[in-house]
Amino acid sequence: QLETLEQEEQERLELRTHPVEKMTHMVSHQHGMTVTKTLQEGEAKPQCWSFSYGRDDLRGLLPEGASLLLLRVLAFRWAVPPGLIFPTINSEGQLCTSSY
């Protein structure tokens, strides 16, 4: 019965010509969840995208933080139940599935 209320992820790549910074912010609300992606390359103006998903679409959602925890539990138990599939949000902020 655990639920993700909010999650923030930040990634920064240091390249010789310019740094690239990617940020993802997920926040749960009454009707579902909003995912905001931000990309900034060097000194350019940041690009921002936002996606909203309804509660029914997110039932069983496994965001990246929870996925890492699940992988550790599965590794500890040395077992993966057959057909273990969860809805997740990919690096572009789109809803997809993750299979183990």
Backbone as CSV, one residue per row, in Angstrom:
resi,resn,N_x,N_y,N_z,CA_x,CA_y,CA_z,C_x,C_y,C_z
1,GLN,0.805,-1.196,0.000,0.000,0.000,0.000,0.855,1.270,0.000
2,LEU,2.122,1.146,-0.377,2.985,2.322,-0.439,2.664,3.140,-1.684
3,GLU,2.816,4.447,-1.579,2.509,5.335,-2.690,3.569,6.421,-2.783
4,THR,4.001,6.738,-3.989,4.958,7.825,-4.187,4.198,9.140,-4.133
5,LEU,4.579,10.005,-3.192,3.940,11.313,-3.076,4.698,12.358,-3.877
6,GLU,6.026,12.245,-3.862,6.852,13.197,-4.598,8.225,12.573,-4.806
7,GLN,8.799,12.844,-5.969,10.144,12.338,-6.268,10.849,13.352,-7.151
8,GLU,12.112,13.569,-6.861,12.912,14.480,-7.669,14.201,13.776,-8.063
9,GLU,14.583,13.949,-9.304,15.783,13.302,-9.844,16.572,14.346,-10.627
10,GLN,17.881,14.332,-10.437,18.722,15.299,-11.140,19.949,14.577,-11.685
11,GLU,20.290,14.891,-12.928,21.446,14.291,-13.597,22.225,15.413,-14.270
12,ARG,23.528,15.407,-14.101,24.359,16.449,-14.709,25.553,15.787,-15.389
13,LEU,25.747,16.129,-16.659,26.871,15.623,-17.438,27.816,16.786,-17.708
14,GLU,29.059,16.620,-17.353,30.058,17.656,-17.607,30.770,17.324,-18.915
15,LEU,30.455,18.070,-19.945,31.096,17.899,-21.237,32.046,19.068,-21.462
16,ARG,33.036,18.886,-22.295,34.021,19.948,-22.517,33.398,21.231,-23.044
17,THR,32.480,21.095,-23.983,31.896,22.284,-24.592,30.839,22.939,-23.713
18,HIS,30.023,22.137,-23.063,29.000,22.686,-22.165,28.381,21.569,-21.330
19,PRO,27.955,21.902,-20.099,27.295,20.888,-19.263,25.849,20.666,-19.716
20,VAL,25.342,19.478,-19.440,23.947,19.134,-19.721,23.329,18.731,-18.389
21,GLU,22.216,19.356,-18.061,21.543,19.060,-16.805,20.106,18.640,-17.090
22,LYS,19.713,17.475,-16.532,18.355,16.960,-16.691,17.739,16.843,-15.304
23,MET,16.518,17.335,-15.173,15.813,17.248,-13.903,14.409,16.703,-14.139
24,THR,13.962,15.864,-13.230,12.611,15.315,-13.272,11.981,15.526,-11.907
25,HIS,10.783,16.060,-11.903,10.055,16.248,-10.656,8.685,15.607,-10.815
26,MET,8.368,14.676,-9.927,7.080,13.990,-9.942,6.349,14.356,-8.661
27,VAL,5.100,14.754,-8.772,4.320,15.076,-7.577,2.906,14.508,-7.727
28,SER,2.474,13.839,-6.673,1.145,13.245,-6.640,0.134,14.315,-6.229
29,HIS,-1.062,14.245,-6.801,-2.134,15.158,-6.424,-3.446,14.393,-6.437
30,GLN,-4.522,15.072,-6.128,-5.835,14.443,-5.969,-6.249,13.592,-7.168
31,HIS,-5.942,14.022,-8.378,-6.410,13.322,-9.580,-5.370,12.388,-10.188
32,GLY,-4.154,12.367,-9.674,-3.110,11.505,-10.220,-1.729,12.027,-9.935
33,MET,-0.936,12.231,-10.990,0.441,12.667,-10.807,0.853,13.552,-11.979
34,THR,1.675,14.545,-11.671,2.243,15.409,-12.695,3.751,15.198,-12.715
35,VAL,4.291,15.009,-13.910,5.732,14.825,-14.112,6.236,16.024,-14.903
36,THR,7.243,16.698,-14.385,7.845,17.836,-15.076,9.298,17.515,-15.378
37,LYS,9.666,17.596,-16.649,11.038,17.339,-17.106,11.654,18.665,-17.532
38,THR,12.899,18.896,-17.123,13.622,20.095,-17.516,14.976,19.678,-18.064
39,LEU,15.369,20.273,-19.185,16.651,19.997,-19.821,17.348,21.322,-20.084
40,GLN,18.576,21.430,-19.609,19.364,22.628,-19.887,20.714,22.199,-20.432
41,GLU,21.038,22.721,-21.617,22.308,22.424,-22.266,23.136,23.701,-22.310
42,GLY,24.239,23.696,-21.581,25.122,24.859,-21.551,24.406,26.086,-21.048
43,GLU,24.589,27.192,-21.758,23.980,28.463,-21.366,22.612,28.693,-22.020
44,ALA,22.141,27.723,-22.788,20.847,27.860,-23.481,19.703,27.939,-22.475
45,LYS,18.607,28.504,-22.920,17.414,28.592,-22.099,16.908,27.181,-21.794
46,PRO,16.534,26.885,-20.545,16.047,25.539,-20.210,14.778,25.191,-20.980
47,GLN,14.675,23.935,-21.397,13.476,23.411,-22.047,12.695,22.647,-20.986
48,CYS,11.382,22.814,-20.979,10.561,22.205,-19.939,9.338,21.524,-20.560
49,TRP,9.014,20.328,-20.085,7.844,19.563,-20.513,7.104,19.102,-19.270
50,SER,5.806,19.018,-19.360,5.012,18.549,-18.236,3.979,17.546,-18.740
51,PHE,3.801,16.464,-17.985,2.858,15.403,-18.322,2.004,15.119,-17.096
52,SER,0.733,14.891,-17.281,-0.152,14.519,-16.171,-0.781,13.170,-16.468
53,TYR,-0.899,12.360,-15.423,-1.474,11.026,-15.547,-2.528,10.837,-14.466
54,GLY,-3.617,10.152,-14.817,-4.702,9.884,-13.873,-4.355,8.740,-12.933
55,ARG,-5.056,8.676,-11.820,-4.812,7.631,-10.807,-4.961,6.220,-11.382
56,ASP,-5.959,6.001,-12.234,-6.172,4.663,-12.803,-4.973,4.227,-13.652
57,ASP,-4.374,5.160,-14.403,-3.212,4.838,-15.237,-1.988,4.504,-14.398
58,LEU,-1.935,5.024,-13.176,-0.746,4.879,-12.340,-0.852,3.781,-11.289
59,ARG,-1.941,3.041,-11.307,-2.092,1.975,-10.304,-0.922,0.998,-10.410
60,GLY,-0.179,0.859,-9.304,0.982,-0.021,-9.283,2.253,0.632,-9.800
61,LEU,2.238,1.968,-9.982,3.403,2.681,-10.514,4.667,2.366,-9.726
62,LEU,5.748,2.130,-10.449,7.035,1.855,-9.835,8.040,2.891,-10.344
63,PRO,8.162,4.041,-9.652,9.136,5.043,-10.084,10.563,4.557,-9.835
64,GLU,11.543,5.290,-10.343,12.929,4.838,-10.310,13.436,4.514,-8.904
65,GLY,13.124,5.349,-7.932,13.574,5.091,-6.562,13.039,3.782,-6.022
66,ALA,11.746,3.510,-6.255,11.135,2.265,-5.798,11.682,1.070,-6.577
67,SER,11.998,1.279,-7.850,12.562,0.207,-8.673,13.914,-0.250,-8.129
68,LEU,14.740,0.697,-7.716,16.041,0.337,-7.135,15.865,-0.486,-5.864
69,LEU,14.903,-0.107,-5.032,14.631,-0.851,-3.811,14.135,-2.260,-4.140
70,LEU,13.212,-2.367,-5.106,12.701,-3.679,-5.504,13.818,-4.572,-6.042
71,LEU,14.708,-4.023,-6.861,15.823,-4.812,-7.391,16.701,-5.361,-6.274
72,ARG,16.915,-4.573,-5.248,17.722,-5.054,-4.102,17.027,-6.188,-3.365
73,VAL,15.715,-6.072,-3.180,14.958,-7.127,-2.515,14.980,-8.401,-3.353
74,LEU,14.755,-8.283,-4.657,14.785,-9.464,-5.534,16.165,-10.113,-5.543
75,ALA,17.212,-9.308,-5.551,18.575,-9.863,-5.522,18.837,-10.586,-4.204
76,PHE,18.367,-10.013,-3.106,18.555,-10.637,-1.797,17.848,-11.986,-1.721
77,ARG,16.674,-12.065,-2.322,15.884,-13.309,-2.295,16.290,-14.292,-3.377
78,TRP,17.119,-13.878,-4.312,17.560,-14.713,-5.431,16.369,-15.261,-6.214
79,ALA,15.309,-14.461,-6.342,14.121,-14.944,-7.052,13.365,-13.764,-7.661
80,VAL,12.838,-13.989,-8.853,11.979,-13.007,-9.511,10.690,-13.729,-9.879
81,PRO,9.560,-13.290,-9.314,8.294,-13.939,-9.666,8.027,-13.805,-11.170
82,PRO,7.465,-14.846,-11.794,7.177,-14.765,-13.230,6.130,-13.700,-13.522
83,GLY,6.284,-13.018,-14.650,5.308,-12.026,-15.080,5.280,-10.762,-14.239
84,LEU,6.406,-10.405,-13.647,6.485,-9.216,-12.802,6.609,-7.973,-13.691
85,ILE,5.485,-7.263,-13.875,5.421,-6.100,-14.760,4.755,-4.951,-14.004
86,PHE,5.354,-3.757,-14.109,4.821,-2.576,-13.451,4.743,-1.418,-14.425
87,PRO,3.759,-0.515,-14.230,3.808,0.732,-14.987,4.945,1.589,-14.422
88,THR,5.619,2.307,-15.281,6.709,3.182,-14.865,6.746,4.390,-15.789
89,ILE,7.595,5.328,-15.491,7.728,6.523,-16.314,9.145,6.538,-16.868
90,ASN,9.271,6.590,-18.202,10.592,6.510,-18.825,11.342,7.843,-18.725
91,SER,12.535,7.883,-19.276,13.392,9.068,-19.156,12.827,10.292,-19.869
92,GLU,11.868,10.097,-20.768,11.222,11.224,-21.454,9.962,11.692,-20.730
93,GLY,9.601,11.001,-19.633,8.412,11.379,-18.883,7.140,10.691,-19.343
94,GLN,7.258,9.729,-20.253,6.096,9.013,-20.792,5.817,7.756,-19.992
95,LEU,4.551,7.433,-19.847,4.141,6.217,-19.155,4.447,5.001,-20.013
96,CYS,5.075,3.992,-19.434,5.400,2.751,-20.133,5.376,1.608,-19.115
97,THR,5.856,0.420,-19.477,5.912,-0.695,-18.533,7.342,-1.148,-18.348
98,SER,7.575,-1.729,-17.190,8.885,-2.282,-16.856,8.691,-3.739,-16.456
99,SER,9.440,-4.635,-17.105,9.343,-6.070,-16.832,10.611,-6.544,-16.142
100,TYR,10.449,-7.462,-15.209,11.607,-8.025,-14.499,11.733,-9.489,-14.816
